[in-house]
């Protein structure tokens, strides 16, 4: 088995040719072509007196395929919506966090959580405390700092009581 070289120069075992995936646009285009070809074949095989009704049905199928293609194309070419996050404040003379950034930090309430076997790191909890004061909510902090929701909820509640 031959080894491939990666961009960093490490050898990776050859896994054979990777299957080629079709983009949704290609699949939708092929579907429109297949529907069109099927419509022409059905229309040619239909008796002359039934062709108007069959044509109306085939036209509806063609419009549905065209709408499918347009929806796929629009979804792929529309930019993603931006998620609004609170803006970070300008750094002060002491840097981003001043000496008073941890003022009011609820250490006594967090002490039982810090003694648990899978306890969060104190520096992460302090960072979460500062982020709470800068407008981030509990789900955002839990997700980005990988902290337990109970600890973050305790920080958020303590920050609300301080205000």
KOLNUTOR-648148 format. One record per residue (C-alpha): chain; x, y, z; residue in three letters; residue number from 1. Coordinates in nm, 2 decimals. Layout:
BEGIN
+----+--------+--------+--------+-----+-----+
| ch |     xx |     yy |     zz |  aa |   i |
+----+--------+--------+--------+-----+-----+
|  A |      X |      Y |      Z | ALA | NUM |
...
+----+--------+--------+--------+-----+-----+
***
This chain:
BEGIN
+----+--------+--------+--------+-----+-----+
| ch |     xx |     yy |     zz |  aa |   i |
+----+--------+--------+--------+-----+-----+
|  A |   0.00 |   0.00 |   0.00 | UNK |   1 |
|  A |   0.15 |   0.33 |  -0.11 | UNK |   2 |
|  A |   0.16 |   0.62 |   0.13 | UNK |   3 |
|  A |   0.03 |   0.96 |   0.03 | UNK |   4 |
|  A |   0.20 |   1.28 |   0.14 | UNK |   5 |
|  A |   0.00 |   1.55 |   0.31 | UNK |   6 |
|  A |   0.07 |   1.92 |   0.31 | UNK |   7 |
|  A |   0.27 |   1.89 |   0.63 | UNK |   8 |
|  A |   0.48 |   1.60 |   0.48 | UNK |   9 |
|  A |   0.34 |   1.32 |   0.69 | UNK |  10 |
|  A |   0.26 |   0.99 |   0.53 | UNK |  11 |
|  A |  -0.10 |   0.89 |   0.52 | UNK |  12 |
|  A |  -0.19 |   0.53 |   0.41 | UNK |  13 |
|  A |  -0.36 |   0.52 |   0.07 | UNK |  14 |
|  A |  -0.73 |   0.46 |   0.10 | UNK |  15 |
|  A |  -0.79 |   0.43 |  -0.27 | UNK |  16 |
|  A |  -0.99 |   0.67 |  -0.48 | UNK |  17 |
|  A |  -1.24 |   0.87 |  -0.26 | UNK |  18 |
|  A |  -1.59 |   0.86 |  -0.40 | UNK |  19 |
|  A |  -1.68 |   1.18 |  -0.58 | UNK |  20 |
|  A |  -1.98 |   1.36 |  -0.44 | UNK |  21 |
|  A |  -2.21 |   1.55 |  -0.65 | UNK |  22 |
|  A |  -2.30 |   1.90 |  -0.55 | UNK |  23 |
|  A |  -2.68 |   1.97 |  -0.50 | UNK |  24 |
|  A |  -2.67 |   2.19 |  -0.80 | UNK |  25 |
|  A |  -2.55 |   1.91 |  -1.03 | UNK |  26 |
|  A |  -2.80 |   1.67 |  -0.88 | UNK |  27 |
|  A |  -3.08 |   1.92 |  -0.93 | UNK |  28 |
|  A |  -2.97 |   1.99 |  -1.29 | UNK |  29 |
|  A |  -2.96 |   1.62 |  -1.37 | UNK |  30 |
|  A |  -3.31 |   1.58 |  -1.22 | UNK |  31 |
|  A |  -3.44 |   1.86 |  -1.44 | UNK |  32 |
|  A |  -3.29 |   1.70 |  -1.75 | UNK |  33 |
|  A |  -3.43 |   1.36 |  -1.66 | UNK |  34 |
|  A |  -3.77 |   1.50 |  -1.60 | UNK |  35 |
|  A |  -3.76 |   1.68 |  -1.93 | UNK |  36 |
|  A |  -3.65 |   1.37 |  -2.12 | UNK |  37 |
|  A |  -3.93 |   1.17 |  -1.95 | UNK |  38 |
|  A |  -4.18 |   1.43 |  -2.05 | UNK |  39 |
|  A |  -4.08 |   1.42 |  -2.41 | UNK |  40 |
|  A |  -4.09 |   1.04 |  -2.42 | UNK |  41 |
|  A |  -4.44 |   1.03 |  -2.25 | UNK |  42 |
|  A |  -4.57 |   1.30 |  -2.48 | UNK |  43 |
|  A |  -4.45 |   1.11 |  -2.79 | UNK |  44 |
|  A |  -4.61 |   0.79 |  -2.67 | UNK |  45 |
|  A |  -4.94 |   0.94 |  -2.57 | UNK |  46 |
|  A |  -5.24 |   0.93 |  -2.80 | UNK |  47 |
|  A |  -5.32 |   1.26 |  -2.98 | UNK |  48 |
|  A |  -5.65 |   1.32 |  -2.81 | UNK |  49 |
|  A |  -5.49 |   1.29 |  -2.46 | UNK |  50 |
|  A |  -5.19 |   1.51 |  -2.52 | UNK |  51 |
|  A |  -5.34 |   1.84 |  -2.39 | UNK |  52 |
|  A |  -5.41 |   1.68 |  -2.05 | UNK |  53 |
|  A |  -5.08 |   1.50 |  -2.04 | UNK |  54 |
|  A |  -4.90 |   1.82 |  -2.15 | UNK |  55 |
|  A |  -5.06 |   2.01 |  -1.86 | UNK |  56 |
|  A |  -4.94 |   1.75 |  -1.61 | UNK |  57 |
|  A |  -4.59 |   1.74 |  -1.76 | UNK |  58 |
|  A |  -4.57 |   2.12 |  -1.75 | UNK |  59 |
|  A |  -4.66 |   2.11 |  -1.38 | UNK |  60 |
|  A |  -4.38 |   1.85 |  -1.33 | UNK |  61 |
|  A |  -4.13 |   2.07 |  -1.52 | UNK |  62 |
|  A |  -4.22 |   2.37 |  -1.31 | UNK |  63 |
|  A |  -4.18 |   2.17 |  -0.99 | UNK |  64 |
|  A |  -3.84 |   2.06 |  -1.10 | UNK |  65 |
|  A |  -3.74 |   2.42 |  -1.20 | UNK |  66 |
|  A |  -3.86 |   2.54 |  -0.85 | UNK |  67 |
|  A |  -3.65 |   2.27 |  -0.69 | UNK |  68 |
|  A |  -3.34 |   2.37 |  -0.89 | UNK |  69 |
|  A |  -3.40 |   2.74 |  -0.80 | UNK |  70 |
|  A |  -3.44 |   2.66 |  -0.43 | UNK |  71 |
|  A |  -3.12 |   2.46 |  -0.42 | UNK |  72 |
|  A |  -2.93 |   2.72 |  -0.62 | UNK |  73 |
|  A |  -3.06 |   3.00 |  -0.39 | UNK |  74 |
|  A |  -2.97 |   2.82 |  -0.07 | UNK |  75 |
|  A |  -2.62 |   2.75 |  -0.20 | UNK |  76 |
|  A |  -2.55 |   3.10 |  -0.32 | UNK |  77 |
|  A |  -2.72 |   3.31 |  -0.04 | UNK |  78 |
|  A |  -2.46 |   3.43 |   0.22 | UNK |  79 |
|  A |  -2.51 |   3.30 |   0.57 | UNK |  80 |
|  A |  -2.68 |   3.53 |   0.82 | UNK |  81 |
|  A |  -2.45 |   3.69 |   1.07 | UNK |  82 |
|  A |  -2.50 |   3.61 |   1.44 | UNK |  83 |
|  A |  -2.48 |   3.92 |   1.66 | UNK |  84 |
|  A |  -2.25 |   3.89 |   1.95 | UNK |  85 |
|  A |  -2.20 |   4.17 |   2.20 | UNK |  86 |
|  A |  -1.92 |   4.40 |   2.10 | UNK |  87 |
|  A |  -1.60 |   4.38 |   2.31 | UNK |  88 |
|  A |  -1.51 |   4.69 |   2.50 | UNK |  89 |
|  A |  -1.20 |   4.89 |   2.42 | UNK |  90 |
|  A |  -0.90 |   4.79 |   2.63 | UNK |  91 |
|  A |  -0.83 |   5.03 |   2.91 | UNK |  92 |
|  A |  -0.49 |   5.14 |   3.06 | UNK |  93 |
|  A |  -0.46 |   4.81 |   3.25 | UNK |  94 |
|  A |  -0.54 |   4.60 |   2.94 | UNK |  95 |
|  A |  -0.88 |   4.44 |   2.87 | UNK |  96 |
|  A |  -0.93 |   4.33 |   3.23 | UNK |  97 |
|  A |  -0.86 |   4.58 |   3.50 | UNK |  98 |
|  A |  -0.75 |   4.50 |   3.85 | UNK |  99 |
|  A |  -1.12 |   4.51 |   3.96 | UNK | 100 |
|  A |  -1.24 |   4.27 |   3.70 | UNK | 101 |
|  A |  -1.28 |   3.99 |   3.95 | UNK | 102 |
|  A |  -1.44 |   4.21 |   4.21 | UNK | 103 |
|  A |  -1.75 |   4.03 |   4.36 | UNK | 104 |
|  A |  -1.64 |   3.69 |   4.22 | UNK | 105 |
|  A |  -1.85 |   3.43 |   4.41 | UNK | 106 |
|  A |  -1.57 |   3.21 |   4.52 | UNK | 107 |
|  A |  -1.75 |   3.07 |   4.83 | UNK | 108 |
|  A |  -2.05 |   2.96 |   4.62 | UNK | 109 |
|  A |  -1.82 |   2.80 |   4.37 | UNK | 110 |
|  A |  -1.60 |   2.62 |   4.62 | UNK | 111 |
|  A |  -1.82 |   2.30 |   4.63 | UNK | 112 |
|  A |  -1.81 |   2.28 |   4.25 | UNK | 113 |
|  A |  -1.43 |   2.31 |   4.25 | UNK | 114 |
|  A |  -1.39 |   2.01 |   4.48 | UNK | 115 |
|  A |  -1.59 |   1.78 |   4.25 | UNK | 116 |
|  A |  -1.40 |   1.51 |   4.06 | UNK | 117 |
|  A |  -1.47 |   1.67 |   3.72 | UNK | 118 |
|  A |  -1.44 |   2.02 |   3.85 | UNK | 119 |
|  A |  -1.40 |   2.32 |   3.60 | UNK | 120 |
|  A |  -1.08 |   2.51 |   3.61 | UNK | 121 |
|  A |  -1.07 |   2.82 |   3.83 | UNK | 122 |
|  A |  -0.93 |   3.04 |   3.55 | UNK | 123 |
|  A |  -1.21 |   2.93 |   3.32 | UNK | 124 |
|  A |  -1.47 |   3.03 |   3.59 | UNK | 125 |
|  A |  -1.30 |   3.37 |   3.63 | UNK | 126 |
|  A |  -1.30 |   3.42 |   3.25 | UNK | 127 |
|  A |  -1.67 |   3.33 |   3.25 | UNK | 128 |
|  A |  -1.73 |   3.58 |   3.53 | UNK | 129 |
|  A |  -1.57 |   3.86 |   3.32 | UNK | 130 |
|  A |  -1.77 |   3.75 |   3.01 | UNK | 131 |
|  A |  -2.09 |   3.77 |   3.21 | UNK | 132 |
|  A |  -2.00 |   4.13 |   3.30 | UNK | 133 |
|  A |  -1.94 |   4.20 |   2.93 | UNK | 134 |
|  A |  -2.29 |   4.09 |   2.82 | UNK | 135 |
|  A |  -2.26 |   3.73 |   2.72 | UNK | 136 |
|  A |  -2.54 |   3.49 |   2.83 | UNK | 137 |
|  A |  -2.51 |   3.16 |   3.00 | UNK | 138 |
|  A |  -2.57 |   2.93 |   2.69 | UNK | 139 |
|  A |  -2.30 |   3.12 |   2.50 | UNK | 140 |
|  A |  -2.05 |   3.08 |   2.79 | UNK | 141 |
|  A |  -2.13 |   2.72 |   2.84 | UNK | 142 |
|  A |  -2.07 |   2.64 |   2.47 | UNK | 143 |
|  A |  -1.76 |   2.84 |   2.42 | UNK | 144 |
|  A |  -1.58 |   2.77 |   2.75 | UNK | 145 |
|  A |  -1.71 |   2.41 |   2.79 | UNK | 146 |
|  A |  -1.83 |   2.48 |   3.15 | UNK | 147 |
|  A |  -2.11 |   2.30 |   3.33 | UNK | 148 |
|  A |  -2.44 |   2.49 |   3.31 | UNK | 149 |
|  A |  -2.48 |   2.49 |   3.69 | UNK | 150 |
|  A |  -2.15 |   2.68 |   3.74 | UNK | 151 |
|  A |  -2.23 |   2.93 |   3.48 | UNK | 152 |
|  A |  -2.59 |   2.98 |   3.61 | UNK | 153 |
|  A |  -2.44 |   3.05 |   3.95 | UNK | 154 |
|  A |  -2.21 |   3.31 |   3.80 | UNK | 155 |
|  A |  -2.49 |   3.48 |   3.61 | UNK | 156 |
|  A |  -2.71 |   3.49 |   3.91 | UNK | 157 |
|  A |  -2.43 |   3.64 |   4.13 | UNK | 158 |
|  A |  -2.36 |   3.90 |   3.86 | UNK | 159 |
|  A |  -2.73 |   4.00 |   3.85 | UNK | 160 |
|  A |  -2.74 |   4.03 |   4.23 | UNK | 161 |
|  A |  -2.44 |   4.27 |   4.22 | UNK | 162 |
|  A |  -2.60 |   4.50 |   3.97 | UNK | 163 |
+----+--------+--------+--------+-----+-----+
***
